[in-house]
C-alpha cells in the first residue's frame, strides 16, 4: 500500500498528513477530528458527508483524499458555529429544518454551494441542488423553506 504526503486546508487551518493512497477524504477528515462531516452511506447516495472543496460541494466519501492536495476544504463547522452561525444555519434553525440533525451538515453544504453559484435560484434549481441529500426526518419542506428564506433575504425579497 503506497502512502502519500499531502497538504491541504480545512476551515482555514492547514494540515499536512501522510495517508494511504486509497483513503477517502471522509476517512481523513474524520481522523483529523472533523466529526461534523457525517459518515452515512459511504457510496455517494445520501450527501451526509458533503464538504465544500474550493467552494464546490462534493461527497467526501467518493473523493480520494490525495486529490485535495493544495485545496481549501470547508465543512459545515467552517461556515459557522452555535455562537456565530452562518446565515444559512440560522435560517435552518428558524424554519425548523433540523430534526435529528444527521443530514443537516450535508444539506447546508449543498445549499451554500448552490447559493454561491446561483444567488437567486428557482424552486426547481433548489430542488435539483438538494436532490443528492437524503433526509429521513423532515420531509424536505422545512429544508426547502430555509433555503427559500435565504434566497429572499439575499435578493431583497425578489424571486425569479
C-alpha positions in Angstrom: 0.0 0.0 0.0 1.5 3.3 -1.1 1.4 6.3 1.1 1.4 9.9 0.0 2.1 13.1 1.9 -0.5 15.8 1.3 -1.0 19.4 2.4 -4.5 20.9 2.4 -6.6 23.4 4.3 -9.7 22.6 6.3 -11.8 25.5 7.7 -8.8 27.9 7.1 -6.4 25.6 9.1 -3.6 24.0 7.2 -3.0 20.2 7.5 0.0 18.1 6.4 -0.5 14.4 6.7 0.6 11.2 5.2 -2.1 8.9 4.0 -2.5 5.6 2.2 -3.5 6.4 -1.4 -6.8 4.5 -1.1 -8.1 6.7 1.8 -11.2 8.8 1.2 -11.4 12.4 2.2 -14.2 11.4 4.6 -11.9 9.0 6.4 -9.1 11.5 6.6 -11.4 14.4 7.8 -12.9 12.2 10.5 -9.4 11.0 11.6 -8.4 14.7 11.9 -11.3 15.3 14.2 -13.8 16.9 11.8 -16.8 15.0 13.1 -19.3 17.5 11.7 -18.7 15.6 8.4 -21.1 12.7 8.8 -20.4 9.2 7.6 -23.7 8.0 6.1 -23.8 5.5 3.2 -20.2 5.6 2.1 -21.3 5.3 -1.6 -22.4 8.7 -2.6 -26.2 8.2 -2.1 -27.0 10.3 1.0 -25.0 13.5 0.9 -24.3 13.5 4.6 -20.5 13.7 4.0 -20.7 16.7 1.7 -18.0 19.4 2.1 -17.0 22.4 0.0 -13.8 21.9 -1.9 -12.7 25.3 -3.3 -16.4 26.4 -2.9 -17.9 23.4 -4.7 -19.9 20.8 -2.9 -18.6 17.2 -3.2 -19.3 13.9 -1.4 -16.2 13.3 0.6 -16.9 9.5 0.7 -16.3 9.4 -3.0 -13.2 11.6 -3.1 -9.8 10.1 -2.6 -8.0 12.3 -0.1 -4.9 12.8 -2.2 -6.9 14.7 -4.8 -7.4 17.6 -2.4 -3.7 18.4 -2.3 -3.3 22.2 -2.0 -7.0 22.8 -2.0 -9.3 24.5 0.5 -12.0 22.5 2.2 -14.9 23.9 4.2 -17.0 21.8 6.5 -20.3 23.0 8.0 -18.4 24.0 11.1 -16.2 26.2 8.9 -19.3 28.1 7.9 -20.4 29.0 11.4 -21.0 27.7 14.9 -23.6 28.0 17.6 -22.0 31.2 18.9 -21.7 32.7 15.4 -23.9 30.8 13.0 -23.8 31.3 9.2 -27.0 32.9 7.9 -28.0 29.7 6.3 -27.5 27.7 9.6 -29.7 30.3 11.3 -32.3 30.0 8.6 -32.4 26.3 9.1 -32.9 26.7 12.8 -35.6 29.4 12.3 -37.5 27.2 9.8 -37.4 24.0 11.9 -35.3 22.4 9.1 -33.3 20.4 11.6 -34.8 17.3 13.3 -32.4 14.5 14.1 -29.6 16.7 12.5 -27.7 13.9 10.9 -28.2 15.1 7.3 -28.1 18.8 8.2 -24.4 19.4 7.6 -24.5 17.9 4.1 -27.8 19.7 3.3 -26.4 23.1 4.4 -23.2 22.5 2.4 -25.3 21.7 -0.7 -27.4 24.7 -0.1 -24.4 27.0 0.3 -22.8 25.7 -2.8 -26.0 26.4 -4.8 -26.3 29.9 -3.4 -22.7 30.7 -4.2 -23.2 29.7 -7.8 -26.8 30.9 -8.2 -27.7 33.6 -5.8 -31.4 33.7 -6.9 -32.2 30.1 -7.8 -35.7 29.0 -8.9 -37.6 26.4 -6.9 -36.6 23.7 -9.4 -32.9 24.7 -9.1 -33.2 24.4 -5.3 -34.8 21.0 -5.5 -32.2 19.8 -8.0 -29.3 21.1 -5.8 -30.7 19.3 -2.8 -31.6 16.1 -4.7 -28.3 14.4 -3.6 -29.2 14.7 0.0 -31.2 12.1 1.9 -33.3 13.2 4.9 -35.4 10.7 6.7 -37.0 13.1 9.2 -38.1 16.4 7.7 -40.0 15.5 4.6 -37.8 18.3 2.9 -40.5 21.0 3.2 -38.8 22.8 6.1 -35.4 22.5 4.4 -36.7 24.0 1.2 -38.3 26.8 3.2 -35.0 27.6 4.9 -33.2 27.8 1.5 -36.0 29.8 0.1 -35.7 32.3 3.0 -32.1 32.7 2.2 -32.9 33.4 -1.4 -35.4 36.0 -0.4 -33.1 37.6 2.1 -30.2 37.8 -0.3 -32.3 39.0 -3.2 -34.2 41.7 -1.2 -37.4 39.8 -1.5 -37.4 39.4 -5.3 -37.9 35.9 -6.6 -37.3 34.6 -10.1 
